[in-house]
Amino acid sequence: MALIKSISGIRGTIGGKVGGALTPLDIVKFASAYGAWIIEKTGNPRIVLGRDARISGDMVSKLVTATLQGLGIDVVDLGLSTTPTVEFAVPLEKAGGGIILTASHNPIQWNALKLLNGKGEFISDQDGKEVLEKAEKEDFTFAEVKKLGKYTLKEDYIDRHIEHVVNLPLVDKEAIASRGFRVVIDCVNSTGGIVLPKLLKALGVDQVEEMYCTPNGHFPHNPEPLPENLRDIAGKLNNGKFDLGIVVDPDVDRLAFLTEDGSPFGEEYTLVAVADYVLSHNPGNTVSNLSSTRALRDVTEKRSGSYNAAAVGEVNVVEKMKATQAVIGGEGNGGVIYPESHYGRDALVGIGLFLTHLAKFGHSISRLRASYPNYYISKNKIELTPEINVDAILDEIKRKYKKQPINDIDGVKIEFEKEWVHLRKSNTEPIIRIYSESETLATAEHLANKLIYDIKEVISARK
């Protein structure tokens, strides 16, 4: 069993002992801390709540709702929803914040409380620390009986969100409809199964084959939209009857595509393709995190824009986007952030923009993928003993490669022409994660192995 408390929320497995898993007592304690913090910080006792379709979601939602009401907070419950829909709803409801009950791509036994501010964006690092401190100190006071919060159920926000996407200036419903796309979707039996069929119909896509679209929380496979987890939809596409496949994670903020023969378009390239389309109409800057493909930089510079890298984490990407006035950004895990809509990863927005791009491109999705620079990312890690000073090791690596361009805002990223390697330490265990990218997978793996050797050499020299 596991319980992870972080600045972005609380995440854990259902069942187990208090303090060691996401038990009812832990849920109430953390919801209390966040609710009390919202009242103290904003003076606005109104919070929007939504959840994915996990089988623990109903229980967690009832606990969170009752806790917030007990603090005197009015709860606007969207019911079964998506992360971007809750983000979209918070400012429209003039709420002080929002909570999304989802463990994102984690397996069925996990759930989480993700926390938003009044703008519908993930709370900042400092805000998260304040919430954690309140939870640790149990610094909250509950309301008297006549001041308990009210409860309102609003289940129309998915439709409002879809309408918003369809009406975005760069989403062209007519162009999409004219292509007559034949699409197969995998929504992993979560809330994507509610949203995607409605969205695609609203965008003019009439031929949609639904896979795992019953929102019962029984994931038919590992819910992270990686190629190794998408064999069923790949097999469906392989028969040649569809133009593309669309896959989302349980809370619908990550987006992946498959080509007409079932091959992965590549999660990294979801953002690349969408950014290319946006930049073709609205030139400007882009942002992704340090571990994302450099193909976004290539596309941005080709369109005369500037690319900037942010520390890993959606809140860091959003901060960098605001600072650089980026017109599009996100993460290489299929997360598209489009400020014209809102500052949050949004698969609905990503689908609208991508399908418009593909429709106007006029050729197959595989040809669209072939039009972008080809890079491969290798992901590795090196496990260390607890007594090893990871920061000192990273400092030694920085000195060793000081002649290369280095970014140290989040670990150490070293650039080599068209290649890079990113070293990040784990916050919970003595591990250094090593991401590398090159124009071939073999070269990316060779680069990773070279850094692993360098790290081991540094460790040996320090003994």
RAFENVEN-V907162 format. One record per backbone hydrogen bond with DSSP energy under -1.0 kcal/mol. CO is the residue of the C=O (numbers start at 0). NH is the residue of the N-H. Records with the same first field share a line. If there is no record, write none. Layout:
CO->NH  NH
//
This chain:
1->12
3->10
5->8
7->114
8->5
9->112
10->3
11->110
12->21
16->19
20->22
22->26
23->27
24->28
25->29
26->30
27->31
28->32
29->33
30->34
31->35
32->36
33->37
34->38
35->39
36->40
37->41
38->42
43->45
44->73
45->95
46->75
47->98
48->77
49->100
50->80
53->56
55->59
56->60
57->61
58->62
59->63
60->64
61->65
62->66
63->67
64->68
65->69
67->72
68->71  148
69->142
73->46
74->151
75->48
76->153
78->50
81->85
82->86
83->87
84->88
85->89
88->92
89->94
90->93
96->47
97->115
98->49
99->101  113
100->51
102->105
106->109
108->13
110->11
112->9
113->99
114->122
115->97
116->119
120->116
123->127
124->128
125->129
126->130
127->131
128->132
129->133
130->134
131->135
132->136
133->137  138
137->139
143->146
149->74
151->76
155->159
156->160
157->161
158->162
159->163
160->164
161->165
162->166
164->167
167->170
171->175
172->176
173->177
176->179
181->242  243
182->208
183->245
184->210
185->247
186->189
188->216
189->192
190->193  194
191->195
194->198
195->199
196->200
197->201
198->202
199->204
200->203
205->207
206->182
208->184
210->186
211->188
213->215
216->218
223->225
225->228
226->229
229->233
230->234
231->235
232->236
233->237
236->239
243->183
244->257
245->185
246->255
248->251
250->82
251->346
255->246
256->264
257->244
258->261
262->258
265->268
266->269
268->272
269->273
270->274
271->275
272->276
273->277
274->278
275->279
277->280  281
284->326  327
285->307
286->329
287->309
288->291
292->295
293->297
294->298
295->299
296->300
297->301
298->302
299->304
300->303
305->285
307->287
309->289
312->316
313->317
314->318
315->319
316->320
317->321
318->322
319->323
320->325
328->336
330->334
333->254
334->330
335->345
336->328
337->340  341
341->343
345->349
346->350
347->351
348->352
349->353
350->354
351->355
352->356
353->357
354->358
355->359
356->360
357->361
363->367
364->368
365->369
368->371
375->437
377->435
379->433
381->431
384->387
387->389
388->392
389->393
390->394
391->395
392->396
393->397
394->398
395->399
396->400
398->401
400->403
404->414
406->412
411->422
412->406
413->420
415->418
418->415
419->436
420->413
421->434
422->411
423->432
428->430
429->383
430->425
431->381
432->423
433->379
434->421
435->377
436->419
437->375
439->443
440->444
441->445
442->446
443->447
444->448
445->449
446->450
447->451
448->452
449->453
450->454
451->455
452->456
453->457
454->458
455->459
456->460
457->461
//
